[in-house]
Amino acid sequence: MTVPSSYIIAARRSALGRIGGLHRNRRVGDLSGPVVLAALEDAGIAPSDVDELIVGNASEGGNPARLISLAAGLPETVASHSIDRQCASGLDAIIAAVRLVQGGEADVVVAGGAESISTAPWRIAKPRSLYQLPHFLRVEPSNMDVPDEAAPFESSELLPKRLGISRARQDAVAMQSFLKAEAARASRRFIGEIVPFKGNSEEARDQSATSPEMDDLEDMVPFVPPHGTLTPGNTSSLHDGAAFVVVVSETAWRARGKPPALRLISTAALGVTPDKDAEAPIEAMRKLYGRLNGFKRDEIDVFELSESSAAQEIALAELLKVDPAKINPDGGAIARGHPLGAAGAVLVVRLFSRLVRRADPKAKGERYGVATLGAVGGLGLAALFEAVR
């Protein structure tokens, strides 16, 4: 199940910003170009040596990968293509890069995700008759046809209801996510991971990763009143952001002295029924486990989950019997935000930081990590990576 012929040797991301916030005036190329160049510089690879750029994106339309390639100053000869599987797009792009290199069709591929929701084109639905007016569509598509379409929190509420996960427990886990993110920032664990676009502290930290008071979380009104448990405080919100990795072949890896890297072990993707939409990443993990013949689950050291809610994180721990301490040890999407098509790529960058960038080469340390998340429409994607040091 291993992929021995390709290695992730560099991984970088931007700070994540609220919509209309940190990156409000940055189009997708402006947001991504510096991140791509920083990753290539870390890898010691010239832009002219890149064979292809693959980008996950859900809001821009067209082929934003080409725009990003040119904005980053890559040669015009560099091929580029975009992938849209909504929230799973960035992780899909990285998996596609690994397979491209594994197939012998490229030696160096830059892959990841980028989402500039603040500057993305508006989407307008065509009226069905002359008596209706056009209306704006949500960034995340739904099956609703009315102008005031609601976010799909109703289906997400089924998960805590089915498992008996209380509002208080969700708020407590959300608070822990914020505290873990704050502790990681204070310990400088994001140094070398986040690319600051300007020389100020705001550019070097995720905009939403500031700890609220527990009372604030408890006072928030649920999305589905009066008895709903999901609130703006215990769910993740859409953000702008970009994250990219550099994938190289075995030959290129050896030519650079076999630097510490991540290697893809296996992946799994699947769809679920609408009533289990929030369980998609958990079901993807079950499918992934089924492919790991002879691999001990307890050997996985860290689970990076871009959780839609605290209930989803709790469910992952309970249903798969995962130690909660292994899930999002530096805080999750509740704290840092969810950059839609870039979210899965952020997870891989986080794994690279924990398993490779900050690892002691002389110590055994953590070795295996999982990136998993759900995508709108009831899709789940999971990938297992191994640190090679």
N, C-alpha and C positions, 0 to 999 in steps of 0.2 A: 504493500500500500504506500510505501515511501516514494518520494520524488527526488532521487539523489542527484539529478542533473541540473537543478536550479536552486539558487540561493537568494534570499533577500539580504542585501549587505548594507542598506541604508534606509532610514524611514524618518520622515519629518511631517509636521502638520502646522497649520496656523492656529492661533488662539481662536476659540469659537465665540462668535458674537451674536447677540440678540438681533432679531430682525429689526432693521432700522437703527441698529446700534453701532458697534465697533466697526463693522465693514460696510456701513450703509451706502457708501459711494463707490465701492469696489465691485467692478464687474467680474465675471468668473475668471477671465484671463489675468486681471490685476491681482485677484485673490490667490490664484494658483501658481503663477509664474515664479515668484520668489521661493515658494515651497519646493517646486521641482528643481530649481537651481541649487538650493541648499542641500537637498538629498543627493544630487549628483556630485556636489563638492565633497560631501561626507564620504561618498563612495570612491572618490578619486577618478571620476569618469568625466571626460569632456563631452559637452553636448553633441559634438560631431560623431561620437561613438554610439549614440542611441539609435536603435533600430526602429522602435515603435513606442508610442504613447497611448495608453488605454485609460479612459476616464469614466467613472460612474457618475451619472448626473440625472436628476429627475425633473428639473424645472426650467432648464434653459431652452430646450428644443434644438433641432438641427444637430450639428456635430460639434459640441463645445470642445471636444478633445483637440480638434484642429486649431481652434482659437487659442487654447491654452499652450499648445505646442509652439505656435508662432510668438505668443506673448512671452514665453520663457526663453526665446531666442534659439530654439532648436533649429537645425537646418530645415529648409523647405522640403527636403527629400525624406524626412522622417514621416513614416506612416502614422496615422492616428485614427482611433475610432472610439465611439462612446457606447456605453451600456446603460440601459434603464430597466432595472428591476426594483424601482423605488428605493426603499431604505437599504436594500441589500446590494445596490449597484456598485458601491466602492469595493466591497469584499469580492463581489463577482469579477470586477476588473482585475484585481490582484490575482485571483485564481486563474483567470484567462491568460494573464501574463506568464504565470508559472507554466501553464500548459503549452503556451507558444514557445517558450524557451525549451521546455522538455521535449517538444516535438522537433527540435533542431532547426526551427525557422528563424530564430533570433538569438543573439548573444546578450544583448542589453535591452531591457524593456522597463520603462517607467510606467507605473500604474497606481491608481488610487481613485479618489473621489473628490468632487468639488461641488459646492452648492452656494450660490449667491442669491438667496431668496429675496434679499432686499432690492436687488437690481434686475431680477428675472422678468421676462415678459409677462404681461397679464394674459390670462386665458379667459376667453369669453365664449359662452355657449350660444349657438345659433338658435333663435326662437323657432318653435315648431309651426307657428302660424303667424299671419300678419297682425293678430290681435295680442301677441305676447311681445315682451321686451327682452333684449339680450340680458344675460346676467353673468357675473363673474363666477368662475369655477375655483374651487379650493386648490391649493398646491398639491395636496394628496387627493387623488381622485376617489370618488365614492359613487354609489348607485343612486344618489339623490338627484332629482330633476328640478327641485324648487330653488329659488334664489337664496333663501335663508337656510341652506342645507346645514345640518348639524354635524359636528365631529363625531366619529363612530365610538363614543365612549360607552354607549349602551352595550355593545358586544364585549368591550373590555371589562365591563362590570360583572359579566358572567363568571369570570375566573375567580375573583375573590369570593363571590357568592357560592360557587361550587365547592371551594376549598375551605370556606369559613374563615377567611382572612379579614380581620376587623380593620376598621378605619384607623384606630389607634396604633395597631401594629404597622400598618403601611406608613403612617406618619413617622414612626420611630425609625424605620429602615431608611426613609427619605432623609431624615435628619442625620443619620449615620453617613449617608452618601456625601452630604455637604461637609461633614466634619472630616471624613477621609480625604476629600479633595483639598480642603484647607490645610490639613496636615502634610499632604504631599507637596503642596506649593511652598509651605514654610520650610520643608526639608529639601527644597530645590530639586525635586524629582522630575520636574518638567524641563530643567535646563538641558539643552541639546535636543529636545523634542519639539518644542514650539519655536517657530521662526518669527521673531518680532519684526514687523515691517518698519517700525520707527523706534527710535531710542527712548521709549518710555515704558513704564511698568504696565500700563493698560494693554499694550500689544503683546505682552509676554505671559498673560494669564487669561483663562477662560472667563468671559464677562459675567456669566451667571453663577460662577462658583464662589459665592459669598454666603456664609452661614446665616440662615434666618433664625429667629427665636422659635422655640418649640410652640409657644403660645400662638405665634403667627400661623404655623402650619395647622394647628387645631382649629383656628378661627376661619379658615378658608372654606368657601361655599363649594359643595360638590358640583361636578359637571351635570350630574343627573339628580336633581333634588326630588324629594327631600331625603331619601334614604341611600343615595349613592355614596360610595367610599372613595372614588377617584377625584382628586382636586388638582389645581395648578401647582400645589406644593409637593405632591407625591407622584407626579407624572413628569415625563420629559417634554420639553417644548422645542419647536423647530428653531434652528440657529443657522447662521452662515458659517462656512468653514471649508478648509481644503486639507487633504492628507494624501501623501504620496510615498511610495517605496520604490527602490531600485532592485530589479530582479535580474540576475546574471546567470550565465551557463556555468557548468563545471569548469570549462576551459578558462573562461574569464575570471572565475573565482580563484582558481589556482594561480593564474598569471598575476593576481594582486596579492599573493602571499597567503591565501586562504584566511581572510579576515573572519572574525566572529559573525555569525549570520543566523537567520531563521530559515528553516526548511519546512515545506508543506508536507504533511503526512497523509491526510485524507480529508475529504469534504463530503457534505450531505446536504441536499436541498429537497424540499417537499412542500405540498400544499395541505391545508387542513380545511375542515368544514367551517362555515361562517360562525357557528356558535363556539368554536374553539380558536378563534383568530388570535387571541393573546397567548395561546399555548404553542404557536408555530415554532419559535426557537427551541422550545423544550422537546417537541416532537422531532425537530431536525437533529437535536443532540442524541435522541434515542436511535435514530437511523444511523448517525455517525458511530455510536457505540457498536452497533451491529456489524460495522465494517472493520472494526479493529480486532481482528482475530488474534488472540493471545496477548492483547494489550490490557494491562490492568488499569481500570478507571481511576483508582486512587493515585496513580502516578501523575495525573494531570495536576499541575501546581497552581494554575490560575485560570479563571474563566472571565474573559472580558465580554460582558453583555451590554449591548446598547438597549437598555430596558425601556419599554414604553411606560411602565409604572413600577412602583415599589412592589405591588402585588405580583408582577411577573418575576421579579427577582426572588421573592419569597417562594413562589411556586417552583422555580428552577431548583432551589435548594431542597425543598421538601420532596418533590416528585422524583428527582434524580439522586436524592441522598448525597448532595454536595455540601461540603463544609462551607457555611456562609462566609467565613473569613477568606475563602479562595475567590469569591465573586467580587469583581470590581474593587480590588484592594486600595486603589487610589481614587475612589469615587467613580460614579457611573454617569449615565446620560441625564439623570435627574438633576445632578449638580452642574455638569458642564454644558448640557444642551445636546440636541439631536440634530445634526446637520443633514438630514434626509439622505440623499445619495452618497454623501461622504461619510456617513456614520460607520459603515463597515470597515472602511479604510482607516478611520481613527482607531478602531479596535486593534488592527494589526500594528499600527504605529505604537500603541500602548503596550502591546505584547513585546515588540522589539525593544522598547525602553526597559521593560522589566527583566526580560530574559537575556538580552544581549548588551544594550548600552550601559546599564548599571551593574551588570554581573561582574563578579570577581573572577577573572580567568583562571586563578589558581585554586578556586574553591569549586566544589561540586555544584552547589546552588540549585536553583529551579531550572527545569529542563523543558517541560511541556506546557503549552498554553492553548486555550480554545478561544476563538472569536465566534460569537453567535448573536443573531438578531432576527427579528421578524420583519416582514415587509407588508405594506398595505395590500389587502386582497387575500390575506390568510396564507402567506408564504413564509417559510423558515429556511435559514441558511446557517450552517455551522462548519467550521474548519479547524483542524488540529495542526498545530505547528510545533516544531522541535528546535531548540537552540543548539547551534553547532559552534562549539568554542574550542 
